[in-house]
């Protein structure tokens, strides 16, 4: 069994730590916050995890909120037209339910579970110079902290990174009191597209105070949605969120008229970052190497809701690679092969799809989104693509594939 250090206690880092711990490895997790500090902090993400990713959690016994979190059974798309009229509206059923659990709920519980099972938890910030000393005591070191100084060890891969600036300004609010969508009687993620302006996502979720909804604006930088900043007071953040809903997605704004409020005083988040793919192996000053995990090495815009899903799939892929490697040294060749396995199986398709959704939609994509309103199989295939993005190249990426798919439905 190996002695393994994981720096970072998010979805990927803790899922991997718990999996490795279950295999009998000697695992240490380093994190900069205690469980109580995470619970008492600001919201961290807009996670919505789909069936495949939830299955990875179930396989490790980590599905602790199945009876508490809203059971998300569909994914719908609405498109705003002239005068904020809703010109497209449909919902596709998911083959398996999705789930969104506030990371302030999930990560502390997993960190405590890891410690209860005998794992070592070190609460301390880590610099590159710290890590340079620490790696000497471990067979394998993985960096799963996607922000801060440690990310600088992983060089940008220009061949896989088309963007050099943020593509969206992000604004998140967790709220209580949002009314249901009258179009269906089951919980669904709603994706509202406002061409040239941005997107509003509404996600049923579980937070510290119980079931809630996440209101998530993605605004084109410099546009009318780009009115949020991290220092904005929470109530003002919510006021702007609702005002933009009233202006651009009035059908969603109607759901707020019964009165919505923030779930707590730390239930808002704003920011932006540049989508990037980095080289997977980080080099330390003394020549040591570390393996980057999840958004340390593949950081996509959240427009396709893949952050936590990709983190789960990365942890699962790395766990399989470590299991298959046996007692051999965890050298650079292993690290590069482990990442390429993740890229080939999952991350490459997620990145291609996410980058496509950030760009103005080409005609064939508009045709597909429109067709989904008339053809339930198209709506269902789009919805289930959030669980399996590797299906999109088969029918979504090119006009030829889209025409062939729609033609097959017409013939059927």
C-alpha positions, 0 to 999 in steps of 0.5 A: 500500500502507498503513502499518499498526500492529497492537497485540497478537500473538495469534491475530487480530493475528498472522493479520491481520498475516501476511495484510496482509504477504502483500498487500504492506502495511508492517505493524508488530506491537507485543507486550509479550513476546518469542517466548521469553517466550511459550514460557516463560510460563503457558498462555493459552487452551483453544483448539480450532479447527474446520475453517473457521478452520483453512482461513483459516490454510491459505489464508495458509500458517500451518498449521504443525502439521498433522502434529503436533497430534491430529486431532480428528474428533468432538465428544461430549456427556455429561449428569450426572444424579442421583448423578452418573450419566451420563444422556445420552452421544453423539458427533457426527462432524465434517465436517472435523477440528479441531485444538488447538495451545497458543498458547505453541507457535503464537504464537511461531512465527507472530511469528518467521515474520512477522519472517522475512518482513520484518515489523517487531516492536516488543517493548514495552508500550503505553499509551493515551498511547503509542498517541495518539502512535504512530497519527500515523505509520500509515494504520490502527491495530488493537488486538488486545490483549484485556486491559489499559489499551487495552481501556478505549478501547472502550465497552461496547455495552449493547444487545449485552451482556446480562451485567454479571458473570462467568457462569462461573469458569474453570479449565484444566489441560494434562495428559499421561497421560489415557486414551482414551474407550472409546466411540469410537476417534477423538479427540474434544472431550468436553463434560460438562454438570452441570446447575446446577453447570457444565461440564467440557470435555476437549480433545485438544491439542498443547503444548510437550512434545507431544500432551496433553489439556486439562481445562477446568472452567467453574463457576457462580460461587459453586457447588461448582466455584468453588474455583480462583484464579490464585495456586493452586499448579499441583499443587493446581490439578490435585488439585482438578480431578481431585477434582471430576471424581471427584465430578461426572463419574466417567466422565471421572475413570476416564480419569485412573486410569493417572496424569495429570500436568501437562505443565509447571509453567505448565500451569494457568490460572484466572480469570473475566471478564464477557462483553461486546460493545464498540463497535468504534472506540476514541477517543484523547485527541487525536481519533485512532481505532483499530479493535478486533479480536476479543475486544477488541470481542466477548469471549464466555465460552469455554463454546462454544469460539469464542474462537480461532475467532472471532479467526480469522474476525475477522482474515479478515473484516477482511482482506477489508474492507481489501482491498476498501477499496483506497487510500481513507482508513481513517476511522471509517466504514470501521472501523464497516463492517468491524466490522459485517461481522464481526458480521453474518457471524459474531460476532452468531450466536456471541454469541447461541449462547454467551449461550444456553448460559450460561443454564439450558437450556430444554425444547426444548434438552434435547429436542434434546440427548436426541434426539442420543443416538438420532438421529446426524444431530442429534448431527452437526449439533450438533457441526458447529455449533461450526464454523458457529454461524450454523446454530444459529438454523435449528434450535436457538434456538426451540421452533418451529425445534427441533420443525420440525427433529425433525419433518423427521427423523421424516418422512424 
